[in-house]
């Protein structure tokens, strides 16, 4: 889909710094709220004008909205803009809802997180060794259904939770339950099935009756019926070329029941986070499990600290959508960034948005396109291999010169656009990963560092 932008790709994010006057967050006045809004708007404008961010940013404190704005289009075909009422798929940010539901069932004596899953799913292989807490902390060893060869094909059709679990239940475990951590969406599919068996209700029905309605979350729902009309729902997109976007292939969200099937507005997402961490939903014992130290992503969350402020956070990414949710515990501040683009800009800008909220100065990154000579671009073409610690271990990609940018064709069939920002630095626009090519002693390109949440060292296989 062609946009009506001109040469905004040469737009350079301001080269100075952006800062608030104060270093700590105090109860906001009308003027300070306006100042914060102006600085966030100034920071986000280049991303929006270059079609690199489409979504909604919402910031609350004690459930009071400090900032909320929509950017880009909820539907490009009809010219419908994103607003505070737009609903987005939130991908893995659905997991904290599933975990909270399991803990509610535990509080009511329906289950115990130390129970083996064989108590609820008698025929599940190794079910006597896999406990609910293994599922909740990604330590079960159950392989990730998303990595199966037939997953993309299966995701085009509706599934019951039993049918989703059947896709992976008979496969060997990746490791002995409880022996290590490995993120797997399958864990939360199994939890959804157990929730249904224990409660006697469908996954979405239980969440509505026990979480959405009690907390007044009127926009949140489980997308369990592709025929259902969902008002104000954004259409998922992905970047195309240097400035354009395109629709993503169809996905039936039932394949993600439990691990990524929920839809909501940014403000309702903040209400959920605030309610959870202020004890309005779970009791103290349950909340202590959510905040379990030393375990990656326990019960759907990761604990972290930024600028000396303790926080809980979770990101999500599914075809056409990216979500970032951060809750600063001592400050009662929530930052929700929801996007209807498959680019990970929403996750990349979250630390900068929080910096502005806490009065910190930030060096605004450049997203400017920088032209290369043809002979310079040819140095980067070739075949590369991602490291074993990458999200898809050992994935390969081939870079081809497309004139103004490099086209990356991945071994899983994906294609991404990698455009130059100066020298050996590029940006993978599809994933919003920063790429820095490396060279050997003779000056030949030997690989690159791929920064997507963390740094991955990539080797060049062929010239």
C-alpha positions as CSV (number, residue, x, y, z in Angstrom):
1,X,0.0,0.0,0.0
2,X,1.6,3.3,-1.1
3,X,1.6,6.2,1.3
4,X,1.4,9.9,0.5
5,X,4.7,10.7,2.2
6,X,7.4,12.6,0.3
7,X,11.0,12.3,1.2
8,X,10.4,12.0,4.9
9,X,12.8,9.1,5.0
10,X,15.6,11.7,5.2
11,X,14.0,13.0,8.3
12,X,16.7,13.0,11.1
13,X,15.7,12.7,14.7
14,X,16.8,15.7,16.6
15,X,20.5,15.5,17.3
16,X,20.3,17.0,20.7
17,X,18.7,15.5,23.8
18,X,15.2,15.5,25.1
19,X,14.7,16.0,28.9
20,X,12.2,17.0,31.5
21,X,13.0,19.6,34.1
22,X,12.6,17.2,37.1
23,X,14.5,14.0,37.8
24,X,11.8,12.3,39.8
25,X,8.1,11.9,39.1
26,X,5.9,14.0,41.3
27,X,2.1,14.3,41.2
28,X,1.7,15.9,37.8
29,X,0.3,19.4,37.3
30,X,-1.6,20.4,34.2
31,X,1.5,22.3,33.0
32,X,3.9,19.4,33.7
33,X,1.5,17.0,31.9
34,X,1.5,19.3,28.9
35,X,5.4,19.5,29.0
36,X,5.6,15.7,29.1
37,X,3.1,15.4,26.2
38,X,5.1,17.8,24.1
39,X,8.4,16.0,24.7
40,X,6.9,12.6,23.9
41,X,5.2,14.0,20.8
42,X,8.5,15.5,19.7
43,X,10.3,12.1,20.2
44,X,7.7,10.0,18.4
45,X,6.9,12.3,15.5
46,X,9.7,11.0,13.2
47,X,8.7,7.4,13.8
48,X,5.1,8.2,12.9
49,X,6.0,10.3,9.9
50,X,8.2,7.6,8.3
51,X,5.5,4.9,8.9
52,X,7.7,3.2,11.5
53,X,5.3,3.5,14.3
54,X,1.5,3.0,14.1
55,X,-0.3,2.5,17.4
56,X,-1.2,4.0,20.8
57,X,0.9,5.1,23.7
58,X,-0.8,5.3,27.1
59,X,0.9,6.4,30.4
60,X,-1.0,6.3,33.7
61,X,-0.2,7.0,37.3
62,X,-2.5,5.7,40.1
63,X,-5.0,5.1,37.2
64,X,-4.9,8.7,36.1
65,X,-3.9,9.1,32.5
66,X,-0.8,11.3,32.1
67,X,-0.5,10.8,28.3
68,X,-2.5,9.0,25.6
69,X,-2.1,9.5,21.9
70,X,-2.8,7.5,18.7
71,X,-0.4,7.4,15.7
72,X,-0.8,6.1,12.2
73,X,-3.8,4.1,10.9
74,X,-5.9,1.4,12.6
75,X,-7.0,0.6,9.0
76,X,-5.1,1.9,6.1
77,X,-7.6,0.8,3.5
78,X,-10.4,2.9,4.9
79,X,-8.2,5.7,6.4
80,X,-9.2,5.0,10.0
81,X,-6.7,6.5,12.4
82,X,-5.6,4.9,15.7
83,X,-7.2,6.5,18.7
84,X,-7.4,5.8,22.5
85,X,-10.4,3.5,21.7
86,X,-8.5,1.3,19.2
87,X,-8.2,-2.3,20.2
88,X,-5.0,-4.2,19.4
89,X,-4.0,-7.8,19.6
90,X,-1.4,-7.9,22.5
91,X,0.3,-11.3,21.7
92,X,2.3,-12.6,24.6
93,X,1.1,-9.8,26.9
94,X,-1.9,-12.2,27.1
95,X,0.2,-14.5,29.3
96,X,-0.1,-12.4,32.5
97,X,-3.8,-12.7,32.2
98,X,-3.6,-16.5,31.9
99,X,-1.2,-16.8,34.8
100,X,-3.5,-14.6,37.0
101,X,-6.5,-16.8,36.1
102,X,-4.5,-19.9,37.2
103,X,-3.6,-18.2,40.5
104,X,-7.3,-17.3,41.1
105,X,-8.2,-21.0,40.7
106,X,-5.4,-21.8,43.2
107,X,-6.8,-19.3,45.7
108,X,-10.2,-20.9,45.4
109,X,-8.7,-24.4,46.1
110,X,-9.4,-25.7,42.6
111,X,-5.7,-26.5,41.9
112,X,-2.2,-26.0,43.3
113,X,0.7,-24.7,41.2
114,X,2.8,-27.6,42.5
115,X,0.4,-30.1,41.0
116,X,1.6,-32.4,38.2
117,X,-0.4,-31.8,35.0
118,X,-1.4,-35.5,35.0
119,X,-3.9,-34.5,37.7
120,X,-5.9,-32.7,35.0
121,X,-4.7,-34.2,31.8
122,X,-4.3,-37.9,32.5
123,X,-3.0,-38.9,29.1
124,X,-0.4,-36.2,28.7
125,X,3.1,-37.7,28.1
126,X,5.4,-37.1,31.1
127,X,2.5,-35.4,32.8
128,X,3.6,-36.8,36.2
129,X,6.9,-34.9,35.8
130,X,5.6,-31.6,34.5
131,X,4.0,-29.4,37.2
132,X,1.9,-26.3,36.7
133,X,4.7,-24.1,38.0
134,X,7.0,-25.5,35.2
135,X,4.4,-24.3,32.7
136,X,4.1,-20.9,34.4
137,X,7.9,-20.4,34.5
138,X,8.8,-21.8,31.0
139,X,10.8,-24.6,32.6
140,X,8.6,-27.6,31.5
141,X,10.7,-28.7,28.5
142,X,7.7,-28.8,26.2
143,X,8.8,-27.6,22.8
144,X,7.5,-24.4,21.4
145,X,4.6,-25.0,19.0
146,X,5.5,-21.9,17.0
147,X,8.7,-23.6,15.8
148,X,7.0,-26.6,14.3
149,X,7.1,-26.9,10.4
150,X,3.4,-27.1,10.1
151,X,2.6,-24.2,12.5
152,X,2.0,-21.6,9.8
153,X,-0.4,-23.8,7.9
154,X,-2.3,-24.8,11.1
155,X,-2.5,-21.1,12.2
156,X,-4.8,-20.4,9.2
157,X,-7.7,-22.5,10.7
158,X,-9.7,-22.5,13.9
159,X,-8.7,-24.8,16.7
160,X,-10.1,-25.8,20.1
161,X,-7.5,-25.7,22.9
162,X,-7.4,-29.5,22.9
163,X,-6.5,-29.4,19.2
164,X,-3.8,-26.9,19.7
165,X,-2.2,-29.0,22.5
166,X,-2.5,-32.1,20.3
167,X,-0.1,-30.4,17.8
168,X,2.8,-30.8,20.2
169,X,1.9,-33.1,23.1
170,X,3.4,-36.2,21.6
171,X,6.8,-34.6,20.7
172,X,9.8,-35.3,22.9
173,X,10.6,-32.9,25.7
174,X,13.5,-30.5,25.0
175,X,14.9,-31.1,28.5
176,X,14.0,-32.6,31.8
177,X,11.2,-30.6,33.5
178,X,12.5,-28.0,36.0
179,X,16.1,-28.4,34.8
180,X,16.4,-25.2,32.8
181,X,14.5,-22.3,31.2
182,X,13.3,-22.0,27.6
183,X,10.5,-19.8,26.5
184,X,7.7,-21.8,24.9
185,X,4.2,-20.7,23.9
186,X,3.1,-24.3,24.3
187,X,3.3,-23.9,28.1
188,X,0.4,-21.4,28.1
189,X,-1.7,-23.4,25.6
190,X,-1.6,-26.3,28.2
191,X,-2.5,-23.9,31.0
192,X,-5.5,-22.7,29.0
193,X,-6.6,-26.3,28.6
194,X,-6.2,-27.0,32.3
195,X,-8.1,-23.8,33.1
196,X,-11.1,-25.1,31.0
197,X,-11.0,-28.6,32.6
198,X,-10.8,-27.2,36.2
199,X,-13.4,-24.4,35.8
200,X,-15.8,-26.0,33.4
201,X,-15.8,-22.8,31.4
202,X,-14.2,-21.8,28.1
203,X,-10.9,-19.9,28.4
204,X,-12.4,-16.5,27.3
205,X,-15.5,-17.0,29.4
206,X,-13.5,-17.6,32.5
207,X,-11.3,-14.6,32.0
208,X,-14.4,-12.3,31.3
209,X,-16.2,-13.4,34.4
210,X,-13.3,-13.4,36.8
211,X,-10.9,-10.7,35.5
212,X,-12.3,-8.5,32.8
213,X,-15.7,-7.7,34.3
214,X,-14.6,-7.4,38.0
215,X,-11.8,-4.9,37.0
216,X,-14.1,-3.0,34.5
217,X,-11.9,-3.9,31.5
218,X,-14.6,-3.4,28.9
219,X,-12.3,-3.5,25.9
220,X,-10.5,-6.8,26.6
221,X,-11.6,-10.1,25.0
222,X,-10.3,-13.4,23.8
223,X,-10.4,-13.6,20.0
224,X,-11.8,-17.1,19.9
225,X,-14.2,-16.7,16.9
226,X,-12.9,-15.4,13.6
227,X,-16.5,-14.6,12.6
228,X,-17.1,-12.2,15.5
229,X,-17.3,-8.5,14.8
230,X,-14.9,-6.7,17.1
231,X,-15.5,-2.9,17.1
232,X,-12.5,-0.6,16.9
233,X,-10.1,-3.5,16.1
234,X,-6.9,-2.4,14.3
235,X,-5.8,-4.3,11.2
236,X,-2.3,-5.9,11.5
237,X,0.4,-4.7,9.1
238,X,4.1,-5.1,8.5
239,X,6.6,-2.8,6.9
240,X,7.2,-2.9,3.1
241,X,10.1,-1.2,1.4
242,X,11.5,2.0,2.9
243,X,8.2,3.7,3.7
244,X,5.2,1.6,2.9
245,X,3.2,-1.0,4.8
246,X,1.2,-4.1,3.8
247,X,-1.3,-6.4,5.5
248,X,0.0,-9.5,7.1
249,X,-1.3,-13.0,6.1
250,X,-4.5,-14.2,7.8
251,X,-4.1,-15.7,11.3
252,X,-6.8,-17.5,13.3
253,X,-6.0,-16.5,16.8
254,X,-7.4,-19.6,18.4
255,X,-4.0,-21.2,17.7
256,X,-2.7,-18.8,20.4
257,X,-5.3,-19.5,23.1
258,X,-3.7,-18.9,26.5
259,X,-0.4,-17.6,25.1
260,X,-1.4,-14.7,22.9
261,X,-5.1,-14.4,21.9
262,X,-6.3,-11.3,23.8
263,X,-7.3,-7.9,22.4
264,X,-7.5,-4.7,24.4
265,X,-7.0,-1.0,24.4
266,X,-3.8,0.5,25.9
267,X,-5.7,2.2,28.8
268,X,-7.4,-1.0,29.8
269,X,-4.0,-2.8,29.7
270,X,-2.7,-0.2,32.2
271,X,-5.8,-0.7,34.4
272,X,-5.1,-4.5,34.5
273,X,-1.4,-4.0,35.5
274,X,-2.3,-1.4,38.1
275,X,-5.0,-3.7,39.6
276,X,-2.7,-6.7,39.6
277,X,0.2,-5.0,41.4
278,X,-1.9,-3.1,43.9
279,X,-3.6,-6.2,45.1
280,X,-7.0,-5.7,43.6
281,X,-7.0,-9.0,41.8
282,X,-4.8,-11.5,43.6
283,X,-3.9,-12.0,47.3
284,X,-0.4,-11.4,48.7
285,X,0.8,-15.0,48.3
286,X,-0.3,-15.2,44.7
287,X,1.4,-11.8,43.9
288,X,4.6,-13.0,45.5
289,X,4.7,-15.9,42.9
290,X,4.2,-13.4,40.1
291,X,7.2,-11.4,41.4
292,X,9.4,-14.5,42.1
293,X,13.0,-13.3,41.9
294,X,15.7,-15.0,39.9
295,X,13.4,-16.7,37.4
296,X,12.9,-15.4,33.8
297,X,9.3,-14.5,33.0
298,X,7.6,-16.1,36.0
299,X,3.9,-16.1,35.7
300,X,3.9,-14.0,32.6
301,X,6.2,-11.2,33.8
302,X,9.9,-10.2,34.0
303,X,11.2,-8.2,36.9
304,X,13.6,-5.4,36.1
305,X,15.0,-2.1,37.2
306,X,15.4,1.2,35.3
307,X,16.8,4.5,36.6
308,X,16.7,2.9,40.1
309,X,13.0,2.2,39.8
310,X,11.8,-1.4,40.2
311,X,9.5,-2.5,37.4
312,X,7.6,-5.4,36.0
313,X,7.4,-5.8,32.2
314,X,6.3,-8.0,29.4
315,X,6.5,-7.7,25.6
316,X,4.5,-9.4,22.9
317,X,4.8,-9.8,19.2
318,X,2.6,-11.7,16.8
319,X,2.0,-11.2,13.0
320,X,0.8,-7.6,12.5
321,X,1.0,-6.6,16.2
322,X,3.6,-5.7,18.9
323,X,2.9,-4.8,22.5
324,X,5.0,-3.4,25.4
325,X,3.7,-3.2,29.0
326,X,5.8,-1.8,31.8
327,X,4.7,-1.1,35.4
328,X,6.9,0.8,37.9
329,X,6.0,-0.6,41.3
330,X,7.0,2.2,43.7
331,X,5.8,4.9,41.4
332,X,2.5,3.3,40.4
333,X,3.3,4.3,36.8
334,X,2.2,2.2,33.8
335,X,3.4,2.6,30.2
336,X,1.5,0.6,27.6
337,X,2.6,0.8,23.9
338,X,0.4,-1.1,21.5
339,X,1.1,-1.2,17.7
340,X,-0.6,-2.7,14.7
341,X,2.7,-3.1,12.9
342,X,4.9,-6.2,13.0
343,X,7.9,-4.0,13.5
344,X,9.3,-4.0,17.0
345,X,9.5,-0.2,17.3
346,X,7.0,-0.3,20.1
347,X,9.4,-2.3,22.2
348,X,12.5,-0.3,21.2
349,X,11.0,3.1,22.1
350,X,9.6,2.0,25.5
351,X,12.8,2.7,27.5
352,X,13.0,6.1,25.9
353,X,9.4,6.9,26.8
354,X,10.0,5.9,30.4
355,X,13.2,8.1,30.4
356,X,11.1,11.1,29.6
357,X,8.5,10.2,32.2
358,X,11.3,10.0,34.9
359,X,12.9,13.3,33.8
360,X,16.0,11.8,32.2
361,X,17.9,13.1,29.2
362,X,18.0,10.8,26.2
363,X,20.1,10.7,23.1
364,X,17.4,10.4,20.4
365,X,18.6,7.7,17.9
366,X,18.8,8.5,14.2
367,X,16.4,6.7,11.9
368,X,17.6,8.6,8.9
369,X,18.1,6.8,5.6
370,X,21.7,7.2,4.4
371,X,22.5,6.4,0.7
372,X,25.4,4.2,-0.2
373,X,27.2,3.9,-3.5
374,X,26.5,0.8,-5.4
375,X,30.0,-0.6,-4.9
376,X,29.6,-0.1,-1.1
377,X,26.3,-2.0,-0.9
378,X,27.8,-5.0,-2.7
379,X,30.2,-5.6,0.2
380,X,27.3,-6.7,2.4
381,X,25.6,-9.2,0.1
382,X,26.0,-12.9,0.9
383,X,24.7,-15.6,3.2
384,X,24.8,-15.4,7.0
385,X,24.0,-17.6,9.9
386,X,22.4,-16.5,13.2
387,X,23.9,-17.9,16.4
388,X,22.5,-20.7,18.5
389,X,21.2,-18.3,21.1
390,X,19.0,-16.5,18.6
391,X,15.3,-16.8,18.9
392,X,15.4,-19.3,15.9
393,X,18.7,-21.0,16.6
394,X,20.9,-21.4,13.6
395,X,18.6,-19.6,11.2
396,X,20.2,-18.5,8.0
397,X,19.6,-15.4,5.8
398,X,20.8,-14.2,2.4
399,X,21.3,-10.5,1.9
400,X,20.7,-9.1,-1.6
401,X,21.3,-5.6,-2.9
402,X,18.1,-3.8,-3.8
403,X,19.7,-0.4,-4.5
404,X,18.6,1.8,-1.7
405,X,18.4,-1.1,0.8
406,X,19.3,-4.7,1.4
407,X,16.7,-7.5,1.2
408,X,17.1,-10.3,3.7
409,X,15.6,-13.6,2.7
410,X,15.4,-15.9,5.8
411,X,15.5,-19.7,5.9
412,X,12.0,-19.8,7.2
413,X,10.6,-17.9,4.2
414,X,10.4,-14.5,5.8
415,X,11.7,-11.4,4.0
416,X,12.9,-8.2,5.7
417,X,14.1,-4.8,4.6
418,X,17.5,-3.7,6.0
419,X,18.2,0.0,5.2
420,X,21.5,1.9,5.7
421,X,21.7,4.7,8.4
422,X,25.4,5.5,7.8
423,X,28.7,3.6,7.4
424,X,28.3,0.0,8.4
425,X,25.2,0.7,10.4
426,X,21.7,-0.4,9.2
427,X,18.2,-1.0,10.5
428,X,16.1,-4.1,9.9
429,X,12.9,-2.2,9.4
430,X,10.7,-5.3,9.7
431,X,11.9,-6.2,13.2
432,X,13.4,-2.8,14.1
433,X,16.7,-4.5,14.9
434,X,19.9,-2.4,14.7
435,X,22.5,-4.0,12.4
436,X,26.2,-3.2,12.6
437,X,28.4,-5.0,10.1
438,X,31.8,-6.2,11.2
439,X,34.9,-6.6,9.2
440,X,38.1,-8.7,9.3
441,X,41.7,-7.4,9.3
442,X,41.6,-7.0,5.5
443,X,38.5,-4.9,5.7
444,X,36.1,-7.5,4.3
445,X,32.7,-7.9,5.8
446,X,32.8,-10.9,8.1
447,X,29.4,-10.7,9.7
448,X,27.2,-8.4,11.7
449,X,25.9,-7.7,15.2
450,X,22.1,-7.9,15.3
451,X,20.5,-6.0,18.2
452,X,17.0,-7.2,18.9
453,X,16.4,-6.8,22.6
454,X,20.0,-8.2,23.0
455,X,23.1,-8.5,20.8
456,X,23.5,-11.5,18.5
457,X,26.8,-12.1,16.7
458,X,26.2,-13.3,13.2
459,X,28.7,-14.9,10.9
460,X,29.0,-14.5,7.1
461,X,29.0,-17.9,5.4
462,X,29.5,-17.1,1.7
463,X,30.7,-14.0,-0.2
